[in-house]
Amino acid sequence: MTPPTPAIVTKDAVRAFPRWALVLLCIAYVVPGFIGRAPWKNADVSAFGYMLELAHGHTPWRSPLLGGMAPDTEGLLPYWLGAWAIQMAPPWLSAEMAVRIPFALLLAITLIATWYSVYYLARSPGAQPVAFAFGGEAQPLDYARAIADGALLALIACLGLAQLSHEVTSYLVQLHCTALLFFAAAAMPYRTVAPAIALVLGLVGLTLAGAPALAALLGVGTLVLVFLAPGGSKARGMPWALGLAAAILVTAWMAWALDLWRWRIVGTDVDAKEWQSLAKLLLWFGWPAWPMALWTLWRWRHQIFSRNGHRHLLLPLWFSAVSIGATITTQPADRALLLGLPAMAALAAFALPTLRRSVAALIDWFTLLFFTVSALAIWVIWVAMQTGVPAKPAANVARLAPGFVPQFSVLALVVALAATVGWCSLVWWRASRNRAPIWKSLVLPAGGATLGWLLLMTLWLPLLDYARSYVAQVRSVVQALGPAPGCIQTVDLSRAQVAALQYHGGLTLERAGLQDNCQWLVANIGSWPPSEHKVNTALWQAAATIGRPTDKEDFLLLFKRKDAPAASPDRPPEKPPG
């Protein structure tokens, strides 16, 4: 006999989160990070470089190249999306901003898909709260909306979501497609058209974004759950099972036809330091969703594998397990863990009806202290950058980012002040007698994460742009080259460096050995001197060594051909090391 559900929820506890507040929170989270900044190293600017090459017709659409190098991921869809956006953008819109528009929409749809996924999961018979003897329990639709609100708040609160979800890379596309597939599996018992469209888009999108194995695993797991935990009639589950099986086969064939299948499993001979780094990633990346997800699994442990098949637990558990497994066995680990955040947030939401008051108070106090102190530190350092007071934070910024000139923006200040006032209002609301809604324990984590991200993307944006982009380094390279440098040979530059030099510097780059008439050569300091089959070092003389101001190990070596006419750069070249 299956024990009764642990969810005991009253009618007052399922008040919906105000729609205007939820929409405003999502906008405040999605928009910052997509506007006002340059592409950051490494994956962000590399993907942007491939999109530019495709949009300008410099490389084939089926096999894009950047500086003669293929992408480090096999997914083509992200580059196509960016290239199409550049081609369709009006002349007054910059290429980097044009690229970010579709990716911002992908993040927004991811949040929406997560909400609706949990909404339909919470409507499952096994997810319903205990019915009271004399009435007063939560109604199914109201309960489902409240749980979905909590899941969306949990997703926004995840610390690892912020940066990676605001980059124009294949990983955001994979996150979006995973959320679509999650929604399709959750809504199957209740809807037909929308889940079918989401299912096809999710499987095809994951495959074209470079994750065909993930698409197959999630699809097969969903197919099994259709039989084990249908959430509705068996007659309705059979057509879905057949359609899902057909979709899996089609996407598997598509991945084979496009040669997207790759063996990405890393070796098992990892040292203790790598395991320690992985443990730290698992600890902070999904905070605070993962502790609440574990609490859900504990409190609902008797229902997980019951005969009735509690799909509201099994479905997010499977999606989370696949993501964690990929995190442990593939690289990059943080990108793989990113894909499991929607399912992890869903599990966290089902902990809300079972949380004790002491646990909820602990979450509130920890969140309040952590994000308030973080916001205060951001404000203090910003004031120090603008005024020089306090002196120690200003000195630390000058030491860590030499050459950085602080910038003042009235708009950024107004937005940051509004966000801070909103945080103070949220804290006041939570400290008042609003204790009934079950999603109350996730309001401060989501609001604090949004506040921190928004402050970083307004007050600290010039500093972060200076530290994480190639703009300053490329500007120094262009200054050393002088006017009209012509073609420039390159030796072992990374994809990110090639993309930055071409976009920020407007330089014409050629791989060493392809051109004999270039007067300049740029090399990565880690690969110099190169082998003779790449370049004859006797033909070149050192001109400058140019580093990234915030990275002591990232240098570009600039050489000039010995038989080239003399040039007069704007500043004397620096002496290269060695």
Secondary structure by P-SEA (a helix, b strand, c coil): ccccccccccccccccccaaaaaaaaaaacccccccccccccaaaaaaaaaaaaaaccccccccccccccccccccaaaaaaaaaaaaccccccaaaaaaaaaaaaaaaaaaaaaaaaaaaaaccccccccccccccccaaaaaaaaaaaaaaaaaaccccccccccccaaaaaaaaaaaaaaaaaacccccaaaaaaaaaaaaaaaaaccaaaaaaaaaaaaaaaaacccccaaaaaaaaaaaaaaaaaaaaaaaaacccccccccccccaaaaaaaaaaaacccaaaaaaaaaaaaaacccccccccccccaaaaaaaaaaaaaaacccaaaaaaaaaaaaaaaaaaaacccccaaaaaaaaaaaaaaaaaaaaaaaaaaaaaacccaaaaaaaaaaacccbbbbbbaaaaaaaaaaaaaaaaaaaaaaccccccccccaaaaaaaaaaaaaaaaccaaaaaaacccaaaaaaaaaaaacccccbbbbccccaaaaaaaaaccbbbbbcccccccccbbbbccccccccccccccccccccbbbcccccccbbbbbbbbccccccccccccccccc
